[in-house]
Amino acid sequence: MQWYRTGHACSLFPQAVAPRPPARARKLNVPLPLVMAQKEGLRVAFLKYFGSIAVVGDTEEGEKVESGSRPTQPSASTRHPPNPLSGSRREHSLFGMEILRKLGLPEQDDYSLSFSPHSFPDGADFRVEVPVVNSFNTFRALMKQARHRGMTVNRVTETVGLFRHTREELADYLRLAADEGITTAFSVGPRATYDTSPTRLTPHGSFLGYRLRGVDQIRRALDDVLRGLELGCRSFVVYDEGLLKTLGQARKGGLLPAETTFKASAHLGYANPISISMLEELGADSINPVRDLPLPAIAAVRQHIAVPLDVHTDNPPSSGGFIRTYEAPDIVRVARPVYLKTGNSVVGAHGQFTGAEDGERMADQASITLEMVQRFASEFTQSPAGAPAPVNAVSTLVAGEKTAGSLR
């Protein structure tokens, strides 16, 4: 970069696009790191971070500077004006990277795309999860099409909420899940989208996600979980950090069955490893980051937590509509143990009721994701049907068992 000073004005332009200096201007080789130029009482500091510096225009009145000559080096006190609050910048201040390093936190996203050293407790690298399975008819059609395609689905998630289904339909879900060896995660019903507050319909309110408003909603959400437990549900999707903390403490205290698992939803909006680690501490057994995290950010998350990640390979239009099918092998490579969330791009939104046709199309989309993993990363293994959902999972270190390979 270069500085140009003409008359009383001082402007900064990239060197490549700098305007032609006036004919009367003279370019000086100015020593770094800092120069103080003064004209008619105006003092301008040029910091070393600007690299190559040129001062163009008149110098102090009466000062003779020939082309190519070097002006007198200013004194230390002039080069570094004292800061009454902090003194020397490098002696008394920190960079953000230094704070992160001293706290043992990641300093940046993992652009080297490190190979994850973790796996599921059964030694597998990934599992397949199909979300938005919001009716028993959808579930039944999904499993029929999956059998037809010879593929394994490890987990399905229901997303409209437990309290939107009759006891009979929930019992049908659980029976089929037991027959197929599938984990069925049911969403806790009470949430912002069902609350009486209109705030969520405003632009500002949309940032609140599905969070619970008031202790009454926390209590009702707990009752929804207890209703599911009575029917045999053991896996729940949680949308509120306070509810997750309460459920985690209740499980730890023996108030809930020890095998109950909690999945932190992407609707919580967590998108960095430090925030996501808090969900792990609160009791999440698997965590769904925001849906559009790039690979380096996913890799950084994996380096900081141990529980399985739930990563979308495709999405409905309501949350962006992106399809990351060709990234699926690399997602496994950097995020394992990971649930590849696939299939819901065939519907319009996450919280809608679905039918049998949707289930068939979900299975077709999931089969494409599996094809890409098998085609480009055949060394990775999927958990078989019947593999239990990890509870308080600390995954197994398997470094050295497989080579990292090359990311496409």
C-alpha positions as CSV (number, residue, x, y, z in Angstrom):
1,M,0.0,0.0,0.0
2,Q,1.1,3.6,-0.5
3,W,0.2,6.9,1.1
4,Y,-0.2,10.0,-1.0
5,R,-0.3,13.5,0.5
6,T,-1.2,16.4,-1.7
7,G,-1.8,19.8,-0.4
8,H,-3.9,19.4,2.8
9,A,-5.5,16.1,1.9
10,C,-4.1,12.7,2.9
11,S,-5.5,9.6,1.2
12,L,-4.7,5.9,1.1
13,F,-5.0,3.9,-2.1
14,P,-3.9,0.4,-3.1
15,Q,-0.6,0.7,-5.0
16,A,-2.0,-1.1,-8.0
17,V,-4.8,1.4,-8.5
18,A,-3.3,4.6,-7.0
19,P,-4.0,7.7,-9.0
20,R,-1.1,9.3,-10.9
21,P,0.7,11.7,-8.6
22,P,0.7,15.3,-9.6
23,A,3.7,16.5,-11.6
24,R,5.0,18.5,-8.6
25,A,4.9,15.5,-6.3
26,R,8.1,13.7,-5.2
27,K,8.2,10.1,-4.1
28,L,10.4,9.5,-1.0
29,N,11.8,6.3,0.4
30,V,10.5,6.5,3.9
31,P,12.1,4.2,6.6
32,L,9.9,1.9,8.5
33,P,8.4,1.3,11.0
34,L,6.9,4.8,11.7
35,V,7.2,8.3,10.4
36,M,5.5,11.4,11.6
37,A,4.8,13.9,8.9
38,Q,3.7,17.4,9.8
39,K,2.3,20.2,7.7
40,E,0.7,23.3,9.0
41,G,0.0,21.7,12.3
42,L,-1.5,18.5,10.8
43,R,0.3,15.4,12.1
44,V,-0.1,12.1,10.3
45,A,1.2,8.7,11.5
46,F,2.2,6.1,9.1
47,L,2.4,2.6,10.7
48,K,4.6,-0.2,9.6
49,Y,1.7,-2.4,8.7
50,F,1.2,-0.4,5.5
51,G,4.4,-1.9,4.2
52,S,5.9,0.3,1.4
53,I,5.1,4.0,2.1
54,A,5.4,7.0,-0.1
55,V,4.8,10.6,0.9
56,V,3.9,12.7,-2.1
57,G,3.5,16.5,-2.0
58,D,5.2,19.4,-0.3
59,T,7.2,18.9,2.9
60,E,7.4,21.3,5.8
61,E,7.7,24.8,4.5
62,G,11.3,25.7,4.1
63,E,12.5,22.0,4.3
64,K,14.5,20.9,1.3
65,V,14.2,17.2,0.4
66,E,15.8,15.9,-2.8
67,S,14.4,12.9,-4.7
68,G,15.7,9.7,-3.2
69,S,17.0,11.3,0.0
70,R,16.0,10.1,3.5
71,P,14.4,12.5,5.9
72,T,15.7,12.8,9.4
73,Q,14.6,9.9,11.6
74,P,12.1,11.2,14.2
75,S,12.8,10.7,17.9
76,A,11.4,7.7,19.8
77,S,8.9,9.9,21.6
78,T,7.6,11.2,18.3
79,R,7.5,7.8,16.7
80,H,5.6,6.2,19.6
81,P,3.3,8.8,21.2
82,P,2.5,7.7,24.7
83,N,-0.8,6.1,25.5
84,P,-1.9,7.2,29.0
85,L,-4.0,4.1,29.5
86,S,-1.9,1.2,28.2
87,G,1.6,2.4,27.5
88,S,3.4,0.4,24.9
89,R,1.0,-1.6,22.7
90,R,2.9,-4.9,22.7
91,E,3.9,-4.7,26.4
92,H,0.5,-4.3,27.8
93,S,-2.0,-5.8,25.4
94,L,-2.9,-9.2,24.0
95,F,-4.1,-10.5,20.7
96,G,-7.2,-12.7,20.6
97,M,-5.1,-15.6,19.4
98,E,-2.9,-15.4,22.5
99,I,-5.9,-15.5,24.8
100,L,-7.2,-18.6,23.0
101,R,-3.8,-20.3,23.1
102,K,-3.4,-19.6,26.9
103,L,-6.8,-21.0,27.6
104,G,-6.2,-24.2,25.6
105,L,-8.8,-23.3,23.0
106,P,-8.6,-23.5,19.2
107,E,-6.9,-20.5,17.7
108,Q,-8.5,-20.8,14.2
109,D,-10.6,-23.1,12.1
110,D,-8.7,-26.2,11.0
111,Y,-7.7,-25.4,7.4
112,S,-5.4,-28.5,7.3
113,L,-8.7,-30.6,7.6
114,S,-7.2,-32.9,10.2
115,F,-8.3,-36.5,10.2
116,S,-10.5,-37.2,13.2
117,P,-9.0,-39.8,15.6
118,H,-12.4,-40.7,17.1
119,S,-15.1,-43.3,16.3
120,F,-18.4,-44.6,17.6
121,P,-18.1,-47.0,20.6
122,D,-18.6,-49.9,18.1
123,G,-15.6,-48.7,16.1
124,A,-17.6,-47.4,13.1
125,D,-17.0,-44.0,11.5
126,F,-20.4,-42.8,10.6
127,R,-24.1,-43.5,10.9
128,V,-27.1,-42.4,8.7
129,E,-29.8,-40.2,10.2
130,V,-33.0,-39.3,8.3
131,P,-34.7,-36.2,9.8
132,V,-38.2,-34.8,9.4
133,V,-39.8,-38.3,9.6
134,N,-43.0,-36.7,11.0
135,S,-45.6,-39.4,10.7
136,F,-45.7,-43.1,11.1
137,N,-46.7,-43.5,7.5
138,T,-43.5,-41.6,6.5
139,F,-41.4,-43.9,8.8
140,R,-42.9,-47.1,7.4
141,A,-42.5,-46.0,3.7
142,L,-38.9,-44.9,4.5
143,M,-37.9,-48.3,5.9
144,K,-39.6,-50.2,3.1
145,Q,-37.7,-48.2,0.5
146,A,-34.4,-48.5,2.5
147,R,-34.8,-52.3,2.5
148,H,-35.5,-52.2,-1.3
149,R,-32.2,-50.3,-1.8
150,G,-30.2,-52.5,0.6
151,M,-29.2,-49.6,2.9
152,T,-29.1,-49.1,6.6
153,V,-30.7,-46.2,8.4
154,N,-29.4,-45.8,12.0
155,R,-31.5,-43.0,13.3
156,V,-34.7,-41.1,12.4
157,T,-35.8,-37.9,13.9
158,E,-39.3,-36.6,14.4
159,T,-39.5,-32.8,14.4
160,V,-43.0,-31.6,14.9
161,G,-43.0,-32.5,18.5
162,L,-44.1,-35.4,20.8
163,F,-47.3,-33.6,21.8
164,R,-48.5,-33.5,18.1
165,H,-48.9,-37.3,18.0
166,T,-51.4,-39.7,19.6
167,R,-50.1,-42.3,22.0
168,E,-51.1,-44.9,19.4
169,E,-49.0,-43.4,16.7
170,L,-46.0,-43.1,19.0
171,A,-46.4,-46.7,20.0
172,D,-46.4,-47.6,16.2
173,Y,-43.2,-45.6,15.8
174,L,-41.5,-47.4,18.6
175,R,-42.6,-50.9,17.5
176,L,-41.2,-50.4,14.0
177,A,-38.0,-48.9,15.4
178,A,-37.5,-51.9,17.6
179,D,-38.1,-54.3,14.6
180,E,-35.6,-52.4,12.4
181,G,-33.0,-51.7,15.1
182,I,-33.3,-48.0,14.6
183,T,-32.9,-45.2,17.2
184,T,-35.9,-42.9,17.0
185,A,-35.4,-39.4,18.4
186,F,-38.5,-37.5,19.2
187,S,-38.6,-33.7,19.4
188,V,-39.8,-32.1,22.6
189,G,-43.0,-30.4,21.7
190,P,-43.3,-27.1,23.6
191,R,-41.1,-24.5,21.7
192,A,-41.3,-20.9,20.5
193,T,-43.1,-21.8,17.3
194,Y,-46.1,-23.2,19.4
195,D,-46.0,-20.5,22.1
196,T,-48.6,-17.7,22.4
197,S,-46.0,-15.0,21.9
198,P,-46.0,-13.2,18.5
199,T,-42.4,-12.2,19.0
200,R,-41.1,-15.1,17.0
201,L,-43.0,-13.8,13.9
202,T,-41.0,-10.6,13.9
203,P,-37.6,-10.2,12.2
204,H,-36.0,-9.8,15.6
205,G,-37.9,-12.7,17.1
206,S,-36.7,-15.1,14.4
207,F,-33.3,-15.1,16.1
208,L,-34.8,-16.7,19.2
209,G,-35.1,-20.1,17.4
210,Y,-37.2,-22.6,19.3
211,R,-36.2,-21.5,22.8
212,L,-38.6,-21.8,25.7
213,R,-40.2,-18.7,27.2
214,G,-40.6,-18.8,31.0
215,V,-40.4,-21.6,33.6
216,D,-43.9,-22.8,32.7
217,Q,-42.7,-23.8,29.2
218,I,-39.7,-25.6,30.8
219,R,-42.1,-27.5,33.0
220,R,-44.3,-28.4,30.1
221,A,-41.3,-29.6,28.0
222,L,-40.3,-31.8,30.9
223,D,-43.8,-33.3,31.0
224,D,-43.5,-33.9,27.3
225,V,-40.3,-35.9,27.8
226,L,-41.9,-37.8,30.7
227,R,-44.9,-38.7,28.4
228,G,-42.5,-40.1,25.9
229,L,-40.5,-42.1,28.5
230,E,-43.8,-43.7,29.7
231,L,-44.4,-45.0,26.1
232,G,-40.8,-46.2,25.7
233,C,-39.0,-43.3,24.0
234,R,-35.4,-43.0,25.0
235,S,-34.0,-40.4,22.6
236,F,-35.1,-36.8,22.5
237,V,-34.3,-33.7,20.4
238,V,-33.8,-30.6,22.6
239,Y,-34.1,-27.0,21.4
240,D,-33.3,-25.0,24.5
241,E,-30.1,-24.9,26.6
242,G,-31.9,-24.5,29.9
243,L,-34.0,-27.6,29.1
244,L,-30.9,-29.5,28.1
245,K,-29.2,-28.6,31.4
246,T,-32.2,-29.6,33.4
247,L,-32.5,-33.0,31.6
248,G,-28.8,-33.6,31.9
249,Q,-28.9,-33.0,35.7
250,A,-32.1,-35.1,36.0
251,R,-30.4,-38.0,34.2
252,K,-27.3,-37.7,36.3
253,G,-29.4,-37.6,39.5
254,G,-31.3,-40.7,38.6
255,L,-34.6,-39.0,38.0
256,L,-34.6,-40.2,34.3
257,P,-33.5,-43.6,32.9
258,A,-29.7,-43.8,32.5
259,E,-30.0,-44.9,28.9
260,T,-32.0,-41.7,27.9
261,T,-30.1,-39.7,25.3
262,F,-30.4,-36.1,24.3
263,K,-29.6,-34.7,20.8
264,A,-28.9,-30.9,20.6
265,S,-30.8,-29.5,17.6
266,A,-29.3,-27.3,14.9
267,H,-32.1,-24.8,15.8
268,L,-30.1,-23.8,18.9
269,G,-27.8,-22.0,16.4
270,Y,-24.4,-23.1,17.7
271,A,-21.6,-22.6,15.1
272,N,-18.1,-22.7,16.8
273,P,-16.2,-25.2,18.9
274,I,-16.3,-23.2,22.1
275,S,-20.0,-22.7,22.1
276,I,-20.7,-26.3,21.1
277,S,-18.5,-27.6,23.9
278,M,-21.0,-26.0,26.3
279,L,-23.7,-28.2,25.0
280,E,-21.5,-31.3,25.6
281,E,-21.0,-30.1,29.2
282,L,-24.8,-29.6,29.6
283,G,-25.4,-33.3,28.8
284,A,-25.9,-33.5,25.0
285,D,-25.1,-37.0,23.6
286,S,-24.9,-35.8,20.0
287,I,-24.8,-32.2,18.7
288,N,-26.1,-30.7,15.5
289,P,-24.2,-27.5,14.6
290,V,-25.7,-25.0,12.3
291,R,-26.3,-26.6,8.9
292,D,-23.9,-24.6,6.7
293,L,-20.6,-24.9,8.5
294,P,-17.7,-25.4,6.1
295,L,-15.3,-28.3,6.5
296,P,-12.5,-26.3,8.3
297,A,-15.0,-25.2,10.9
298,I,-16.4,-28.7,11.3
299,A,-12.9,-30.0,11.8
300,A,-12.2,-27.4,14.5
301,V,-15.3,-28.5,16.3
302,R,-14.3,-32.1,16.3
303,Q,-10.9,-31.3,17.8
304,H,-12.6,-29.7,20.7
305,I,-15.4,-32.2,21.6
306,A,-15.8,-35.9,21.8
307,V,-19.5,-36.7,21.4
308,P,-20.9,-37.5,17.9
309,L,-21.7,-34.7,15.6
310,D,-24.8,-34.5,13.5
311,V,-24.0,-32.9,10.1
312,H,-26.5,-32.2,7.3
313,T,-25.5,-33.3,3.9
314,D,-28.7,-31.8,2.4
315,N,-31.4,-29.5,3.6
316,P,-35.0,-28.4,2.7
317,P,-35.5,-25.0,1.1
318,S,-36.6,-23.4,4.4
319,S,-33.1,-23.7,5.7
320,G,-31.1,-23.0,2.5
321,G,-31.8,-26.0,0.3
322,F,-28.1,-26.8,-0.1
323,I,-26.9,-30.2,-1.2
324,R,-23.5,-31.3,0.1
325,T,-23.6,-34.9,-1.2
326,Y,-20.1,-34.8,-2.6
327,E,-18.7,-33.5,0.6
328,A,-20.1,-36.4,2.6
329,P,-16.9,-38.4,2.5
330,D,-14.8,-35.4,3.7
331,I,-17.4,-34.7,6.4
332,V,-16.8,-38.3,7.7
333,R,-13.1,-37.8,7.5
334,V,-12.9,-34.7,9.6
335,A,-16.0,-35.2,11.9
336,R,-16.2,-38.9,12.8
337,P,-18.0,-40.1,14.7
338,V,-20.7,-38.4,12.8
339,Y,-24.4,-38.9,11.9
340,L,-24.8,-37.9,8.2
341,K,-28.2,-36.2,8.2
342,T,-29.7,-36.8,4.8
343,G,-33.0,-37.0,3.1
344,N,-35.0,-34.0,4.2
345,S,-34.1,-32.0,1.2
346,V,-37.1,-33.6,-0.5
347,V,-39.6,-31.7,1.7
348,G,-40.2,-28.0,2.0
349,A,-39.4,-27.4,5.7
350,H,-38.3,-29.0,8.9
351,G,-41.4,-28.7,11.0
352,Q,-44.1,-29.9,8.6
353,F,-46.1,-33.1,8.6
354,T,-44.9,-35.7,6.1
355,G,-46.5,-38.6,4.2
356,A,-45.6,-41.9,2.7
357,E,-44.3,-40.5,-0.6
358,D,-41.9,-38.2,1.3
359,G,-40.5,-41.3,3.1
360,E,-39.7,-43.0,-0.2
361,R,-38.0,-40.0,-1.5
362,M,-36.0,-39.5,1.7
363,A,-34.7,-43.0,1.3
364,D,-33.7,-42.4,-2.3
365,Q,-31.8,-39.2,-1.3
366,A,-30.1,-41.0,1.6
367,S,-29.0,-43.8,-0.7
368,I,-27.2,-41.2,-2.9
369,T,-25.3,-39.9,0.1
370,L,-24.2,-43.4,1.0
371,E,-23.1,-44.0,-2.6
372,M,-20.8,-41.1,-2.4
373,V,-19.2,-42.2,0.8
374,Q,-18.7,-45.7,-0.6
375,R,-17.4,-44.4,-3.9
376,F,-14.8,-41.9,-2.5
377,A,-14.0,-43.2,1.0
378,S,-14.7,-47.0,1.0
379,E,-12.4,-47.4,4.0
380,F,-15.0,-45.9,6.3
381,T,-17.5,-48.1,8.0
382,Q,-21.1,-47.5,9.0
383,S,-22.6,-48.8,12.3
384,P,-24.9,-51.8,11.7
385,A,-28.6,-51.8,12.4
386,G,-29.3,-52.2,16.1
387,A,-26.2,-50.3,17.3
388,P,-27.2,-48.5,20.5
389,A,-27.2,-44.7,20.7
390,P,-24.2,-43.5,22.6
391,V,-25.0,-42.2,26.0
392,N,-22.5,-39.6,27.4
393,A,-20.4,-40.8,24.6
394,V,-16.6,-40.4,24.8
395,S,-15.6,-41.9,21.5
396,T,-12.7,-44.3,21.0
397,L,-9.3,-43.2,19.9
398,V,-8.4,-45.0,16.7
399,A,-5.4,-42.9,15.5
400,G,-3.2,-45.0,13.3
401,E,-5.8,-47.6,12.4
402,K,-6.6,-45.7,9.2
403,T,-4.6,-43.2,7.1
404,A,-6.0,-39.8,6.6
405,G,-6.0,-40.1,2.8
406,S,-6.4,-37.0,0.7
407,L,-9.4,-34.7,0.7
408,R,-10.9,-34.2,-2.7
